[in-house]
Amino acid sequence: MDNDIYGQALLEYQNGKYTEDIITHLSLEEEDTLPLPYLFRDYKKMPPIEKHALKLCKGNVLDIGCGAGSHSLILQKKGIDVTAIDFSKGAIETCKLRGIKNAICTNLYDLKNQKFDTLLLLMNGIGIAEKVNQLDSFFSHLKSLLNPGGQILLDSSDIIYMYENDEEDGGYWIPDGIEYYGEVRFYMEYKGKKSETFPWLYLDYNTLQRAANYNNLNCELVFEGEHYDFLARLTLLEY
């Protein structure tokens, strides 16, 4: 648990030892706070984009990057067969303590020889791909986990607004050396401990659609949020 800052925070909240929140550091902005109670939210407190995604879930569901398991817990209570996975051991232990029946600590790419009807990636789930040039391998692996007629539900945000030029002529300023403006670096801090810095991806819908189509996936915009965020549904193209 020494390097599992996220999991440590979730476990302490679950065990009634909540004293402070996670501090997040994104390469594009100053530090922000990730309130731990929000990660344990019930359905009523979820944003509309998440509620819409949960309503679209069907068949057996794989909740990728499940965190504290709030989405899996809702699906399980609805009688849906759901498997929750996360790379954080603390997150999976938290899920089990909350009553999630099937929670597995694993890297997404290590999950093989299983098939699901719905792959669920919420809270900027596309971020797991890390970089635009890794989307092909990312989608290839997701397709290997998908049953015929299955679907991928994922959300993201177009963060172009973070590059807005403050001058009167408007427009956007993107620094040199950036392959795609949604590729960022990220780390978390909790009780004086810092996680490793890792790459994370925010994707605009048009780029997502092009990458999905290139990988023989149909991409449908099913919900738009109030602040550049969106929910997309991907399905296998039929020929």
ZAVODO-594505 format. One record per residue: residue in three letters; x, y, z of N, C-alpha, C in turn. Coordinates in steps of 0.2 Angstrom, whole numbers, plus 5000, padded with zeros to 4 digits. Layout:
REM ZAVODO-594505
ALAXYZXYZXYZ...
//
This chain:
REM ZAVODO-594505
MET500449945000500050005000500450065000ASP501150065000501550115001501450164995ASN501450134989501350184983500650184981ASP500150154984499450154982499150214986ILE499250274985498950334988498250334987TYR497950314981497250314980496950264984GLY497150204984496850154988496850164995GLN497450194998497450205005496950255007ALA496850305003496350355005495650325005LEU495450285000494850244999494750205005LEU495250165007495150115013495050155019GLU495450205020495350245027494650275027TYR494350305022493750325022493250275023GLN493250215020492850165021492850135028ASN493450145031493450115038493350175043GLY493050225041492950275046493450325048LYS494050325045494650365047494750425042TYR494150455040494150515035494350575039THR494950605037495150665040495350715035GLU495550695028495650745023495550715016ASP495650755011495450735004496150725000ILE496050694994496550684990496750754986ILE497350774985497550824982497750804975THR497550834969497750804963498150864960HIS498650844956499050884952499050874945LEU498850914941498850904934499350954930SER499650934925500150974922499951034919LEU499251044918499051104915498751154920GLU498751144926498451184931498751174938GLU498451224943498651214949498351154953GLU498551144959498251084962497451094963ASP497151034964496451034965496250984970THR495650984973495450934978494950884975LEU495150824977494650764975494350744982PRO493750764983493350754990493250674990LEU493450644995493350574996492650554996PRO492150595000491450575000491150564993TYR491450604988491150604981491350534978LEU491850504980492050444977491550384980PHE491250404985490750354988490050374987ARG489850414982489250444981488750394979ASP488050404981487550364979487250384972TYR486750354969486450364963486250444962LYS485950464968485650534968486150584967LYS486750574969487250624969487750614963MET487550574959487950564953487750614947PRO488250634943488050684938487650644933PRO487250684929486850654924487150614919ILE487750624917488150584912488250514915GLU488350504921488450444924487850404925LYS487250444927486650414927486450384921HIS486550424915486350394909486750334907ALA487350334908487850274907487550214910LEU487350224917487150164921486450134918LYS486050184915485450154912485550114906LEU486150134902486250104896486550034897CYS486850014903487149954904486749894903LYS486949844900486549784899487049724899GLY486749664900487049604901487549594906ASN488149564905488649564910489149624909VAL489249654914489649724914490349714917LEU490849744914491449754916491549824918ASP491649844924491749914927492549924927ILE492749954922493549964922493750024925GLY494250024930494450074934493850094939CYS493650044943493050054947493150094953GLY493750104955493850154961493550124967ALA493150164971492750134977492150094975GLY492050084969491450034967490750064967SER490650134967490050164967489550144961HIS489850134955489450124949489250044950SER489750004951489649934952489149914957LEU489149954962488649934968487949954966ILE487850004962487250024959486949964954LEU487449944950487249894945487049824948GLN487449814953487349744957486749744961LYS486549804964485849814967485249804962LYS485449824956484849814951484849744948GLY485249704950485249634948485749614942ILE486149664940486549654935487249624937ASP487449574932488049544934488649584932VAL489049604937489549654936490149634939THR490749644935491449634938491749694938ALA492049714944492349774945493149764945ILE493549804941494249794941494549864942ASP495149854946495549914947496249894948PHE496749934946497449924947497649934955SER497249974958497349984965497149934970LYS497549904974497349854978496849884984GLY497049944986496649974991495949984988ALA495850004982495150014979494749944979ILE495149894977494749834977494549804984GLU495049814988494849794995494249834998THR494249904996493649944998493049914994CYS493049894988492449874984492149814988LYS492649764990492449704994492149725000LEU492349775004492049795010491449825009ARG491249855003490649885002490149835000GLY490349774999489849714997489849694989ILE490349724985490349704978490649634978LYS490249584975490349514975490949494970ASN491049534965491649514960492049574959ALA492549584963493049634962493749604962ILE494149624956494749594955495249654954CYS495849644957496449694957496849664951THR496749704945497149684939497249744935ASN497749744931497849794925497349774920LEU497049814916496549804911496949754906TYR497549774904497849734899498049664901ASP498049644907498149574909497449534910LEU496949564909496249534909496149504902LYS496149434901496049404895495649344895ASN495349314890494949254889494349264893GLN494049324893493449334896493049384891LYS492349374892491949414887491349454891PHE491249514889490649554892490249584887ASP489649594889489149634885489249704885THR489449734891489549804892490249814895LEU490649854892491249884895491149954898LEU491249964904491050034907491650064909LEU491750124907492350164908492150234910LEU492050254916491750314918492250354922MET492150424923492550464926493250474922ASN493050494916493550504910493950434909GLY493550384908493850324907494350314902ILE494250354896494750354891495450364893GLY495450394899496150414901496650364902ILE496350304903496750244904497150224898ALA496950254892497350244886498050284886GLU498050334890498650374891498850424886LYS498850394879499050444874498650424868VAL498650474863498250464857498550404853ASN499250404853499550354849499450284852GLN499150274857499050214860498350194860LEU497950234856497250214856497050154852ASP497450134847497350074843497450014847SER497950014851498049954856497549944861PHE497350004863496850014868496149984866PHE495950004860495349984857495349904855SER495949884853496049814851495949774857HIS496149794863496149754869495349754871LEU495049814871494349814873493949774868LYS494049764862493649724857493749654859SER494349634861494449564863494049544869LEU493849594873493449574879492649584878LEU492449594872491749614870491449554867ASN490849544869490349494866490049524860PRO489949474855489549504849488949544851GLY488849594848488249644850488349684856GLY488949674859489149714865489249784864GLN489449824869489549894869490049914874ILE490349974872490850004876490550074878LEU490450094884490250154887490750194890LEU490950254887491550284890491350364890ASP491650394895491650474895492250504895SER492250564893492850604893492650684892SER493250724892493050794892493550824887ASP493350874883493750914878494050964882ILE494650964884494951014888495351074884ILE495151084878495351134874495251204878TYR494751214882494651274885495151294890MET495551244892496151264896496751294893TYR496651294886497151334882496951394879GLU496351424882496151484879496651544880ASN496651584875497051644875496751694879ASP497051734884496651784887496651854883GLU497051854878497051914874496451924870GLU496351984868495752004865495551974859ASP496051944855495951914849495751844850GLY495751814856495451754858495851694855GLY495551644853495951584851496251544856TYR496651494854496951454859497751454858TRP498051444864498851434864499051374866ILE499351334862499551264864500351264863PRO500651244869501451244869501651194864ASP502251214861502651174857502851104860GLY502851054856503150984859502550944861ILE501950964861501350924863501050894857GLU501050824857500750794852499950804851TYR499650804857498950814857498750854863TYR498350904863498250944869497950914875GLY497650854874497350814879497750774883GLU498350764881498850724884499150764890VAL499050734896499350774902499750724907ARG500050754912500350714917499950734923PHE500050684928499550684933499850644939TYR499750674945499950634951499450654957MET499450614962499050624968499450634974GLU499150664979499450674985498950664991TYR499150634996498750615002499150605008LYS498950645013499250645019500050655019GLY500250695014500950705014501350655009LYS500950605007501250555002501050574995LYS501550564990501350574983501450514979SER500950504975500950444970501450464965GLU501650414961502050414955501650464950THR502050494946501750534940501550494934PHE500950494932500750454926500450494921PRO500450464915500150504909499350484909TRP498950534907498250534907497950564901LEU497450544898497150564892496450594892TYR496350654890495750684889495650694882LEU495050674879494950664872494350704870ASP494350744864493750774861493450724857TYR492750734856492350684853492550664846ASN492750714842492950704835493550664835THR494050674839494650634839494450554841LEU494050554846493750484848493450454843GLN492950484839492650454834493050434828ARG493550474826494050454821494450384823ALA494650394829495050334832494650264832ALA494050274834493550214835493450194828ASN493250234823493050214816493650174813TYR494250204814494850174812494950104814ASN494750094820494750024823494149984823ASN493749994817493149964816492649964821LEU492550024825492050034830491650094828ASN490950084828490450134827490450174834CYS490450244833490550284839489950334839GLU489550334844488950374845488950414851LEU488850484850488750524855488050524858VAL488050494864487350484867487250534873PHE487650574875487550624880488050674881GLU487850734881488350794882488250824889GLY488750834892488750874899488750944898GLU488750984904488751054904489451084903HIS489951044903490651074903491151034899TYR490951034892491451004888491450924888ASP491050894893491150824894490550794890PHE490650724889490250684884490250614886LEU489750574884489650504885489650474878ALA490050424876490050394870489850324871ARG489550294865489350224865489750194859LEU490150144860490550114854490250044853THR490150024847489949954846490349934839LEU490449864839490749844833490449854826LEU490749874821490449894815490349824812GLU489749824808489549764805489649774797TYR489849724794489949724787489549674783
//
